[in-house]
Each structure stands twice: as structure tokens, then as C-alpha cells.
Amino acid sequence: MTSGPLCLTAAQSAGVAQPKPAAVVFEDVTNHGGIRFRHLNGASPEKYMPETMGSGGLLFDYDGDGWLDVFLVDGGSLADPQLARQARHTLYRNGGDGTFRDVTSQSGITHRAYGMGACAADYDNDGWPDLYVTSFGANVLYRNRGDGTFADVTEKARVATSSWSASCAFADFDKDGDLDLFVTNYVDFGLDNNKFCGDRGNSVRSYCHPNVYNGLPSVLYRNDGDGRFTDVTREAGLYTTRGKALGVVFGDYDDDGWPDLYVANDSVPNFLYRNLGNDSFTEVGLYSGAAVASDGLPRAGMGTDFADYDGDGRLDLVVTNLDMQSHTLYRNFGRGLFEETTFASGIGEATMPFVGFGVAFLDYDNDGDLDLAIANGNVLDNASLLRQGATLPPTQPAVPQRRRGPLQGDRARCRRRSAAREGQPRAGAGRRRQRRRPGSAGHQQW
């Protein structure tokens, strides 16, 4: 996945005079900062589905010096072993002076499988953030030794999921003082199960839609407090093959003191799991109004995040989707219910042309209102050969969404700068999966 020109959306309240905001300008300092990462997706004529995803990453202070460091997940190649050996996850240490240094070689972090995403948290309560990496293939848990290096403790910790995992999140779902781990699993694609999709008559092969594959059950690992985890997916009421999970975020949406769980599914209804406080969950997505869009249809859910965007004290939701679907915003109005405010908020029209992957709420302009940062990409590299009128390039812009004041009846304005004016797009971060609440310590997935 790559990043491109920037589309900035400013929402204005209808009928309310807005003060002119101070200009907030971002400068691309990737090269100056020493970030030399370029994601390797290994795109092949075989059109293996994992080639459409990846570029995960996170920010975390792995060495405890007070500066956020960068970890970026690489893909690889499923068709070319020689190319696959070139793939390399990368850990950049923040020098505190605006520059980063590649410390991967001495960190103990290696590339084992076609990478997807990552999450970080201190699962063993030793004061150092640990790292979990998801993949098409073997996932890996790295324990932070506290001396700048990590140890692979996957087998010892009993978290060796080996299917197609997309995202992960840590949270203390049972409130026993130890962070537990949730891992999203996607579909049952395999190298021996690579179905032909596209136009066989004209010998045009494309990447398959997830609907041609079966969903996989995601996994909840309970932290046993001794460095090991136990798979409690079934006991917790979370086992299902109805999902095709990509995004995940923990958050207490009903304010009962227990972290709940939201899972963004691709082309099937999303899941909202309410924590019952007895080591189990119940799925309330459809009942709550947060499973499908306002037309009653599921979207291609990918990234997701919880935050209180309207300042009413309740956690709201955002989910990124495919182009021509718009990304979805759900407002929490209490009593366990959500209403979709996608177009009323202004993000509907602005996100319609884009394929959204990573998403995060943040107040980028420090005006007290939460804005949205969205990382976009694409999944088809030959759409014009298969769909009349399709003109979307493989590269799509990142889309910051600026909020100003109340969101009822807002309108969106989008200023786009073409890739031709801005020059060739550089490699960028991809998907993101979540958390940002107490008791859910480890999301930051790009």
C-alpha cells in the first residue's frame, strides 16, 4: 500500500459563524528523519490475496527514553522465495532530535512470515512494552528484555496463531491486572486454495473478493499472569466463523466499567461484543446499530477506532470501508445504542472515493475537538480491465478530517492536490487496528 496526495476536509456547522482556524501544516520529513522503509508486497500474476494488504506498524517507546519509536511491518512474497528473503520488519529508534536510527539487526526482531499488523503493550508487567506481530502465517510475540532487545516467546506464551491474522489489541478484559490479547483472523485463503477471480474468457485475473472464501474465527487469549496465555475464545462466547475480521478496538462503550470489543468485518456485519463482567461477552452489533450501515447492508470494514468525538462522554465509533461505500461514523447516544452520522458529520461525501485502511481519532490542531486521520489504499491493480468506468489508481491519498464545533448538519469541503502536482507518491503505512482507552493498552496499528 502507498500514500499519496493529501485530501483535507473541514467540517463547518450550518448557520454558526466559525472563527478562522490557525493554519496547521504538515511537512514530510521521512527522508530527513532517517526512515528508509518501503513495504514489499510481492505482487504476482497469481494474485494471492495477502498481496493486497499489510504495511502495518505502530508507535511505541520500546526503550523507555520518553521518545516514541517506530515499528513497521513488512510483507514479502508468496510466489518468489528469493524476493521473500528480502522482506524485513524494521524498528527505528527515536534519537530525540527529529531523526531515527534503524536498530532492527540488534533488536532480535526478525521477519518470519508475510506480515500484516502489530500491537504493543506490557503483557508481563515488567515496565517494558512488548510486541505482537500478525501475519499470513505464523504470528510472533516478542518480549522486551529492557536492554534494547526482544526475545521470541511465542511458543512459551502459547499465542502461536498460524492462519491469516490481520490485527491485534491488548486489554485487560477480565480486570485481573494482566493484559489479555485479541487477534483478528480473516478468511481461509491458502496457497493451495487460491481461487480464480476475474475474467477467465479474456484471461484477466484479479484479486478475489472475500466473499469467495470462508471466514476464520478470531482468538481471545487470556493472560494467565505467568508469561503464558490461554485461548478462551469459546468460553468467552467469541467463537464464530461468521466474521471476516480485519480491525479491532477495545473500549467501554456502555460505561459499565468493563472493556467491550468491536470487530470490523469485511463485507459481513461488524461485531460489537458487550463485556458481561463474568469472563464472557455477548454479541450486540445489530441490536446496537453498529453492525451495518443505515441502509441495512454490511460494508467492507477494515480499520476502526473508539473515541468521544462529540464530547458527550460516550465512546463513538468509526470504521473505514471500500470506495463508493464511504467510511462509517457511529454516534453513541447512550442506552447501548448507536446512530449512523456518516453524512450528517461531513465524512460521507469526503470519503466516498477512497478505500480506507487505517484510521485514528486525534486532535491534530489542538482545538479541543477530535479529528480523524485515515490511511487509504487500494486492493485492485487492474480494476479498469474488469469494471467499466473504474479509474482509481493503486495509490490513494491519506485523508485527515478536521472537525470544527458541532457536527449536526455539517458540510464537507475537500481540497485535493493531484499526484502529478505533488510528484511521485512515496511508500507509506498501511492498516491500523486499535484501542485508545484505559484498560486497552496497545493498539496503534497502521
VEXLODO-429310 format. One line per field, with one value per residue (C-alpha): x, y, z; residue number from 1. Coordinates in nm, 4 decimals, padded with zeros to 6 digits, m for minus. Each point is the difference from the previous one (the first is absolute). Layout:
<pts>
x: (X, ...) .
y: (Y, ...) .
z: (Z, ...) .
drenmar: (NUM, ...) .
</pts>
This chain:
<pts>
x: (00.0000, 00.1233, m00.0899, m00.0593, m00.1358, m00.1859, m00.3729, m00.0944, m00.3620, m00.1280, m00.3446, m00.1943, m00.3136, m00.3003, m00.1110, 00.2759, 00.2806, 00.3328, 00.3224, 00.2718, 00.2272, 00.3729, 00.1598, 00.1385, 00.2525, 00.1735, 00.3457, 00.1221, 00.3243, 00.0214, 00.3344, 00.1486, m00.1095, 00.1803, m00.3055, 00.0997, m00.2722, m00.1789, m00.2646, 00.0542, m00.3307, 00.1305, m00.2845, m00.0151, m00.2005, m00.1520, m00.1860, 00.0411, m00.2418, 00.2515, 00.1834, m00.2805, 00.0613, 00.2658, 00.2214, m00.0993, 00.1984, m00.0076, 00.1554, 00.1250, 00.2791, 00.1738, 00.3128, m00.1699, 00.1895, m00.3152, 00.0073, m00.2358, 00.1754, m00.1336, m00.0609, m00.1013, m00.1268, 00.1175, m00.1796, 00.2191, m00.0877, m00.2134, 00.1052, 00.3758, 00.2132, 00.2984, m00.2081, m00.1539, 00.3460, 00.0361, m00.2967, 00.0909, m00.2014, 00.1702, 00.0421, 00.1092, 00.1321, m00.0940, 00.3130, m00.1953, 00.1335, m00.2481, 00.1915, m00.0349, 00.2562, m00.0655, 00.0738, m00.1727, 00.3116, 00.0934, m00.3613, m00.0627, m00.3045, 00.0001, m00.2300, m00.1723, m00.3095, m00.1955, m00.0665, m00.3306, m00.0154, 00.1248, m00.0955, 00.2099, m00.0619, 00.1670, m00.1612, 00.2355, m00.0116, 00.3761, m00.0262, 00.1089, m00.2395, 00.0006, m00.0893, m00.2386, 00.0224, m00.2827, 00.0529, m00.1273, 00.1760, 00.1573, m00.0655, 00.2779, 00.0069, 00.3193, 00.0788, 00.1867, 00.3103, 00.0448, 00.3482, m00.1023, m00.0578, m00.2981, m00.0395, m00.2387, m00.2222, m00.2851, 00.0053, 00.0621, m00.2847, m00.2332, m00.1122, 00.1245, m00.3001, 00.0975, m00.2767, m00.0676, m00.0008, m00.0486, m00.0087, 00.0356, m00.0719, 00.0925, m00.2467, m00.0698, m00.3445, m00.0401, 00.1547, 00.2441, 00.2939, 00.1519, m00.0444, m00.1765, 00.0325, m00.2580, 00.1069, m00.2202, 00.0047, m00.1242, m00.0885, 00.1108, 00.2029, 00.3080, 00.2638, m00.1772, m00.3366, 00.0664, m00.3236, m00.0158, m00.1814, m00.0336, m00.0825, 00.1021, m00.1187, 00.2486, 00.2633, m00.0125, 00.0624, m00.0771, 00.0177, m00.3002, m00.2756, m00.0106, m00.3482, 00.1530, 00.1717, m00.1250, 00.0603, 00.2411, m00.0632, 00.1928, 00.1726, m00.0092, 00.3008, m00.0359, 00.3197, 00.0664, 00.2449, 00.2974, 00.1213, m00.2484, m00.3406, m00.3029, m00.2349, m00.3410, m00.1798, m00.2776, m00.0440, m00.0259, m00.2758, 00.2140, 00.0446, m00.1628, 00.0822, m00.2539, 00.2571, 00.2733, 00.1849, 00.2511, m00.0278, m00.0367, m00.0306, m00.0729, m00.2039, m00.2692, m00.2833, m00.2747, 00.1899, m00.0430, 00.3690, 00.0792, 00.1926, m00.2204, 00.1219, m00.0784, 00.1061, m00.0105, m00.0921, 00.0493, m00.3331, m00.1908, m00.1531, 00.2421, 00.0016, m00.0507, 00.0699, m00.1325, 00.2117, m00.2304, 00.2545, 00.0114, 00.2794, m00.2440, m00.1471, m00.3275, m00.0213, m00.2320, 00.1084, m00.3352, m00.1927, 00.2300, m00.0120, 00.3751, 00.0101, m00.1105, m00.0545, m00.3278, m00.1222, 00.0196, 00.2903, 00.3471, 00.3042, 00.3578, 00.1169, 00.3754, 00.1267, m00.1877, 00.0389, m00.1925, m00.0049, m00.2429, m00.0031, m00.3020, 00.1034, m00.3055, 00.2026, m00.0855, 00.2261, m00.0897, 00.1256, 00.1553, 00.0538, 00.1831, m00.1419, 00.0419, m00.0392, m00.3601, m00.1111, 00.1271, 00.1660, m00.2529, m00.0394, m00.2211, m00.1075, m00.0626, m00.3154, m00.0142, m00.2107, 00.2304, m00.1105, 00.1787, m00.1254, 00.1835, 00.1100, 00.2213, m00.1487, m00.1321, 00.3550, 00.1515, 00.2221, m00.2380, 00.0526, 00.3661, 00.0892, m00.2199, 00.2811, 00.2494, 00.0887, 00.0654, 00.2374, 00.1453, m00.1935, 00.0545, m00.1752, 00.2371, m00.0090, 00.2634, m00.0608, m00.0384, m00.3400, m00.1573, m00.1994, 00.0979, 00.0861, 00.0538, 00.3109, m00.0652, 00.2571, m00.1347, 00.1168, m00.1437, m00.0428, m00.0277, 00.2865, m00.1984, m00.3498, m00.0319, 00.0211, m00.2856, m00.2375, m00.1205, 00.0763, 00.2423, 00.2808, 00.1313, 00.3781, 00.1731, 00.1156, m00.2550, 00.0468, 00.0001, m00.3052, 00.0147, m00.3479, m00.0063, m00.2894, m00.1140, m00.2758, m00.3313, m00.0452, m00.3762, m00.0628, 00.3663, 00.1240, 00.3370, 00.2429, 00.2861, 00.3110, 00.1963, 00.3451, 00.0691, 00.2909, 00.1249, 00.0289, 00.1486, 00.2416, 00.0225, m00.1560, 00.2314, m00.0516, m00.2206, m00.1603, m00.2967, m00.2594, m00.0665, m00.1767, m00.0765, m00.0756, 00.0336, m00.1683, 00.1099, 00.0212, 00.0697, 00.3634, 00.1448, m00.1516, 00.1760, m00.0252, 00.0791) .
y: (00.0000, 00.3523, 00.3484, 00.2903, 00.3549, 00.1418, 00.0614, 00.2306, 00.0225, 00.2788, m00.0366, 00.3193, 00.0335, 00.1145, 00.3485, 00.0530, 00.2466, m00.1721, 00.1787, m00.0399, m00.2776, 00.0369, m00.1810, m00.3423, m00.1210, m00.3367, m00.0366, m00.3316, m00.0658, m00.3726, 00.0137, 00.2627, m00.2059, m00.3087, m00.2132, m00.2073, m00.2649, m00.1165, m00.2674, m00.3123, m00.1532, m00.2517, 00.0629, m00.2964, m00.1255, m00.2591, 00.2838, m00.1425, 00.1908, 00.0942, 00.2086, 00.2574, 00.0616, 00.0681, 00.3015, m00.0118, 00.1827, 00.1815, 00.2671, m00.1095, 00.0940, m00.3366, 00.1241, 00.2185, 00.3190, 00.2104, 00.0128, m00.1953, m00.2488, m00.1473, m00.3633, m00.0794, m00.3373, m00.1385, m00.2432, m00.2096, m00.2290, m00.3120, m00.0781, 00.0678, m00.1436, 00.2123, 00.3178, m00.1177, m00.0122, 00.3733, 00.0873, 00.1550, 00.1374, 00.3204, 00.1575, 00.3649, 00.1507, 00.3625, 00.2067, 00.2817, 00.2486, m00.0601, m00.2952, m00.3775, m00.2798, m00.3504, m00.2336, m00.3097, m00.2143, 00.0295, m00.0090, m00.3709, 00.0672, m00.2091, m00.0567, m00.3408, 00.0222, 00.2378, 00.2785, 00.1782, 00.2058, 00.0387, 00.1116, 00.0822, m00.0117, m00.1109, m00.3430, m00.1247, 00.3122, 00.0525, 00.3620, m00.0586, m00.0081, m00.3315, m00.0588, m00.2338, m00.0282, m00.1438, m00.1708, m00.2210, m00.2903, m00.0114, 00.2850, 00.0935, 00.1342, 00.1855, 00.0579, 00.3253, m00.0822, 00.3641, 00.0266, 00.0973, m00.3582, m00.2330, m00.3759, m00.2183, m00.1600, m00.1033, m00.3711, 00.0461, 00.2528, m00.2265, 00.2693, m00.1625, 00.0609, m00.1078, 00.0796, 00.3445, 00.2551, 00.3683, 00.2009, m00.0305, 00.1923, m00.0352, 00.0700, m00.1312, m00.1353, m00.1862, 00.2763, m00.2342, 00.2358, m00.1773, 00.1102, m00.2535, m00.0277, m00.0065, m00.0979, 00.0464, m00.2751, 00.0606, m00.2706, m00.3532, 00.0969, m00.2170, m00.0553, m00.3292, 00.1779, 00.2930, 00.0279, 00.1591, 00.3342, 00.2418, m00.0491, m00.3505, 00.0492, 00.2829, m00.1564, 00.2912, m00.1101, 00.2237, m00.0181, m00.1809, 00.1530, m00.1429, m00.1352, m00.2920, m00.1223, m00.1104, 00.2088, m00.1048, 00.0205, 00.2734, m00.0847, 00.1351, m00.0930, 00.0416, 00.1010, m00.2547, 00.2302, m00.2363, 00.0932, m00.2325, 00.0482, m00.2259, m00.0005, 00.0785, 00.0908, m00.2572, 00.0461, 00.3775, m00.0367, 00.1392, m00.3037, 00.0440, m00.0578, 00.2628, 00.2771, 00.1009, 00.2121, 00.2711, 00.2764, m00.0136, 00.2486, m00.0337, 00.2633, 00.0308, 00.1219, m00.0516, 00.1515, m00.3020, m00.0180, m00.3018, 00.0217, m00.0991, m00.1156, 00.1201, m00.1971, 00.1435, m00.2725, 00.0036, m00.0168, m00.1645, 00.1723, 00.1405, m00.1397, 00.1931, m00.2243, 00.1268, m00.1072, m00.1631, 00.0295, m00.3752, m00.0936, m00.0139, 00.2199, 00.0210, 00.1219, 00.3023, 00.1520, m00.0020, 00.0924, 00.2956, 00.1353, m00.0335, m00.3154, 00.1356, 00.3321, 00.1940, m00.1829, m00.3297, m00.1308, m00.0956, 00.1875, m00.1088, 00.0825, 00.0327, 00.2508, 00.1131, 00.2200, 00.1007, 00.3613, 00.2627, 00.2280, 00.2079, 00.0607, m00.1558, m00.2419, m00.3108, m00.1941, 00.0288, m00.2187, 00.0434, m00.2747, 00.0287, m00.1719, m00.0390, 00.2755, 00.0892, m00.1118, 00.2929, m00.0573, m00.0382, 00.2137, m00.1231, 00.2394, m00.1553, 00.1524, m00.2171, m00.2952, m00.2257, 00.1472, 00.1674, 00.2079, 00.0375, 00.3598, m00.0565, 00.2634, 00.2304, 00.0272, 00.0853, m00.3041, m00.1846, 00.1973, 00.0667, m00.3693, m00.1390, m00.0318, m00.1715, m00.3479, 00.0492, m00.2092, 00.1581, 00.2566, 00.1915, 00.2709, 00.2790, 00.3739, 00.0957, 00.3775, 00.0159, 00.1696, m00.2400, m00.1941, m00.3449, m00.0225, m00.3082, m00.1218, m00.2650, m00.1998, m00.1046, m00.2525, m00.2266, m00.3724, m00.0337, 00.0851, m00.0712, 00.1273, 00.1795, m00.3360, m00.1443, 00.2831, 00.2525, 00.3539, m00.1044, 00.2554, m00.0250, m00.0462, m00.2396, 00.3097, 00.1982, 00.3027, 00.0030, 00.1903, 00.2115, 00.1086, 00.3222, 00.0599, 00.3483, 00.0213, m00.1899, m00.2577, 00.0180, 00.1077, 00.0549, 00.0242, m00.1132, 00.1719, m00.1919, 00.1506, m00.2534, 00.0308, m00.2429, m00.2414, 00.1707, 00.3340, m00.1554, m00.2353, m00.3752, m00.1407, m00.1625, m00.3271, 00.0372, m00.1727, m00.2234, m00.1355, 00.0802, m00.1759, 00.1476, 00.0986, 00.3291, m00.0416, m00.0972, m00.3765, m00.0402, 00.0793, m00.0883, 00.0960, 00.2492, m00.2091, 00.1603) .
z: (00.0000, m00.0744, 00.1088, m00.2338, m00.0212, 00.2948, 00.0172, 00.2881, 00.1072, 00.2250, 00.1553, 00.0743, 00.2078, m00.1998, 00.0963, 00.2555, m00.0665, 00.0416, 00.0919, m00.2573, 00.1289, 00.0171, m00.2895, 00.0867, m00.2529, m00.0041, m00.1487, m00.1399, 00.1896, m00.0744, m00.1769, 00.2299, 00.2995, m00.1247, m00.0806, m00.3024, 00.0159, m00.3122, 00.0282, m00.2086, m00.1093, m00.2534, m00.2464, m00.2356, m00.3005, 00.2341, 00.1809, 00.3478, 00.2273, 00.2728, m00.2618, 00.0315, 00.3702, 00.2554, 00.0716, 00.3652, 00.2646, 00.3309, 00.2174, 00.3416, 00.2388, 00.0038, 00.1816, 00.2610, m00.0831, m00.0340, m00.3814, m00.2231, m00.2247, m00.3263, m00.0925, m00.3586, m00.1220, m00.3324, m00.2283, m00.2264, m00.2874, m00.0157, m00.3571, 00.0002, 00.2846, m00.0980, 00.0187, 00.3262, 00.1581, m00.0641, 00.2245, 00.3316, 00.2894, 00.1146, 00.3445, 00.0027, 00.3228, 00.0581, 00.0630, 00.1628, m00.2554, m00.2831, m00.1418, 00.0218, m00.0177, m00.1326, 00.2928, m00.1368, m00.0308, 00.3663, 00.1281, m00.0525, m00.2195, m00.3163, m00.2956, 00.0191, m00.2195, m00.2243, 00.2512, 00.0567, 00.3196, 00.3564, 00.3487, 00.3048, 00.3745, 00.3215, 00.0311, 00.2747, 00.2195, 00.0048, m00.1114, m00.3610, m00.2993, m00.1846, m00.3639, m00.1845, m00.3807, m00.2120, m00.3341, m00.2742, 00.1626, 00.3442, 00.2431, 00.2422, 00.3565, 00.0896, 00.3678, 00.0661, 00.2049, 00.1014, m00.1474, m00.3537, m00.1108, m00.0341, 00.0483, m00.1996, 00.2659, m00.2305, 00.0765, 00.3716, 00.0228, m00.2015, m00.2476, m00.3214, m00.2259, m00.3523, m00.2464, m00.1449, 00.2792, m00.0756, 00.3220, 00.3728, 00.3187, 00.3661, 00.2828, 00.3477, m00.0866, 00.3314, 00.2148, 00.1745, m00.0488, m00.3011, m00.3604, m00.2201, m00.3784, m00.2797, m00.3529, m00.3068, m00.2613, m00.3533, m00.2579, m00.0879, m00.3049, m00.0511, m00.2637, m00.0722, 00.0017, m00.2327, m00.1982, m00.3443, m00.0030, m00.2875, m00.3677, m00.0990, m00.3584, m00.0520, 00.2252, 00.2433, 00.3549, 00.2968, 00.3755, 00.1422, 00.2077, 00.3541, m00.0716, m00.1910, 00.3184, 00.3397, 00.3093, 00.2741, 00.3753, 00.1780, 00.3272, 00.3551, 00.2124, 00.3770, 00.1749, 00.2757, 00.1781, m00.0246, m00.3496, m00.1642, m00.1623, m00.0379, m00.2990, 00.1543, m00.3220, 00.0411, 00.3736, m00.0468, m00.2613, m00.2821, m00.2227, m00.3400, m00.3657, m00.1116, 00.0131, m00.2412, 00.2475, m00.0838, 00.2633, 00.3777, 00.2831, 00.3730, 00.1840, 00.2683, m00.2241, 00.2609, 00.2950, 00.2254, 00.0849, m00.2183, m00.3309, m00.2926, m00.3394, m00.3518, m00.3084, m00.3528, m00.2503, m00.3748, m00.1880, 00.2855, 00.3043, 00.2550, 00.3537, 00.3226, 00.2982, 00.3317, 00.2956, 00.2569, 00.2795, 00.0589, m00.2440, m00.2896, m00.2722, m00.1896, m00.3592, m00.0322, m00.3307, m00.1794, 00.3125, 00.0692, m00.3562, m00.0540, m00.2156, m00.3380, m00.1720, 00.0082, m00.3116, 00.1880, m00.2063, 00.1227, m00.1182, m00.0692, 00.3520, 00.0412, 00.2550, 00.3101, 00.3072, 00.3121, 00.1278, 00.1286, m00.3054, 00.1055, 00.3599, 00.1654, 00.2128, m00.2030, m00.2356, m00.3685, m00.2857, m00.3414, m00.2600, m00.3331, m00.3091, m00.3760, m00.2557, m00.0924, 00.3481, 00.2088, 00.3330, 00.2807, 00.3114, 00.2839, 00.2765, 00.3394, 00.1473, 00.3099, 00.1138, m00.2023, m00.3327, m00.2928, m00.2903, m00.3274, m00.0578, m00.3024, m00.2291, 00.2709, 00.1337, m00.3375, m00.0444, m00.2352, m00.3176, 00.0771, 00.0373, m00.2798, m00.2605, 00.2294, 00.1250, 00.3699, 00.2064, 00.3132, 00.2038, 00.3231, 00.1958, 00.1014, 00.0667, m00.2544, 00.0265, 00.3796, m00.0145, 00.2485, m00.2608, m00.1189, m00.3693, m00.2182, m00.1809, m00.2637, m00.1964, m00.3389, m00.2561, m00.2656, m00.0521, m00.3796, m00.2335, m00.3185, 00.0835, m00.3341, m00.1804, 00.2018, 00.0846, m00.2520, 00.1070, 00.2724, 00.0101, 00.3556, 00.0040, 00.2427, 00.1912, 00.2027, 00.2256, 00.3748, 00.1257, 00.3168, 00.1103, 00.2006, 00.2350, 00.1008, 00.2580, m00.0097, m00.2725, m00.0630, m00.3586, m00.0753, m00.3547, m00.1261, m00.2302, m00.1503, m00.1529, m00.1976, m00.1455, m00.2809, 00.0033, m00.3148, 00.1819, 00.3104, m00.1746, 00.0313, 00.3172, 00.2490, 00.1812, 00.3027, 00.2917, m00.0450, 00.2287, 00.3542, 00.2809, 00.3276, 00.3536, 00.1801, 00.3358, 00.3495, 00.0223, m00.3694, m00.0236, m00.3340, m00.3274, m00.2295, m00.3169, m00.3293) .
drenmar: (1, 2, 3, 4, 5, 6, 7, 8, 9, 10, 11, 12, 13, 14, 15, 16, 17, 18, 19, 20, 21, 22, 23, 24, 25, 26, 27, 28, 29, 30, 31, 32, 33, 34, 35, 36, 37, 38, 39, 40, 41, 42, 43, 44, 45, 46, 47, 48, 49, 50, 51, 52, 53, 54, 55, 56, 57, 58, 59, 60, 61, 62, 63, 64, 65, 66, 67, 68, 69, 70, 71, 72, 73, 74, 75, 76, 77, 78, 79, 80, 81, 82, 83, 84, 85, 86, 87, 88, 89, 90, 91, 92, 93, 94, 95, 96, 97, 98, 99, 100, 101, 102, 103, 104, 105, 106, 107, 108, 109, 110, 111, 112, 113, 114, 115, 116, 117, 118, 119, 120, 121, 122, 123, 124, 125, 126, 127, 128, 129, 130, 131, 132, 133, 134, 135, 136, 137, 138, 139, 140, 141, 142, 143, 144, 145, 146, 147, 148, 149, 150, 151, 152, 153, 154, 155, 156, 157, 158, 159, 160, 161, 162, 163, 164, 165, 166, 167, 168, 169, 170, 171, 172, 173, 174, 175, 176, 177, 178, 179, 180, 181, 182, 183, 184, 185, 186, 187, 188, 189, 190, 191, 192, 193, 194, 195, 196, 197, 198, 199, 200, 201, 202, 203, 204, 205, 206, 207, 208, 209, 210, 211, 212, 213, 214, 215, 216, 217, 218, 219, 220, 221, 222, 223, 224, 225, 226, 227, 228, 229, 230, 231, 232, 233, 234, 235, 236, 237, 238, 239, 240, 241, 242, 243, 244, 245, 246, 247, 248, 249, 250, 251, 252, 253, 254, 255, 256, 257, 258, 259, 260, 261, 262, 263, 264, 265, 266, 267, 268, 269, 270, 271, 272, 273, 274, 275, 276, 277, 278, 279, 280, 281, 282, 283, 284, 285, 286, 287, 288, 289, 290, 291, 292, 293, 294, 295, 296, 297, 298, 299, 300, 301, 302, 303, 304, 305, 306, 307, 308, 309, 310, 311, 312, 313, 314, 315, 316, 317, 318, 319, 320, 321, 322, 323, 324, 325, 326, 327, 328, 329, 330, 331, 332, 333, 334, 335, 336, 337, 338, 339, 340, 341, 342, 343, 344, 345, 346, 347, 348, 349, 350, 351, 352, 353, 354, 355, 356, 357, 358, 359, 360, 361, 362, 363, 364, 365, 366, 367, 368, 369, 370, 371, 372, 373, 374, 375, 376, 377, 378, 379, 380, 381, 382, 383, 384, 385, 386, 387, 388, 389, 390, 391, 392, 393, 394, 395, 396, 397, 398, 399, 400, 401, 402, 403, 404, 405, 406, 407, 408, 409, 410, 411, 412, 413, 414, 415, 416, 417, 418, 419, 420, 421, 422, 423, 424, 425, 426, 427, 428, 429, 430, 431, 432, 433, 434, 435, 436, 437, 438, 439, 440, 441, 442, 443, 444, 445, 446) .
</pts>
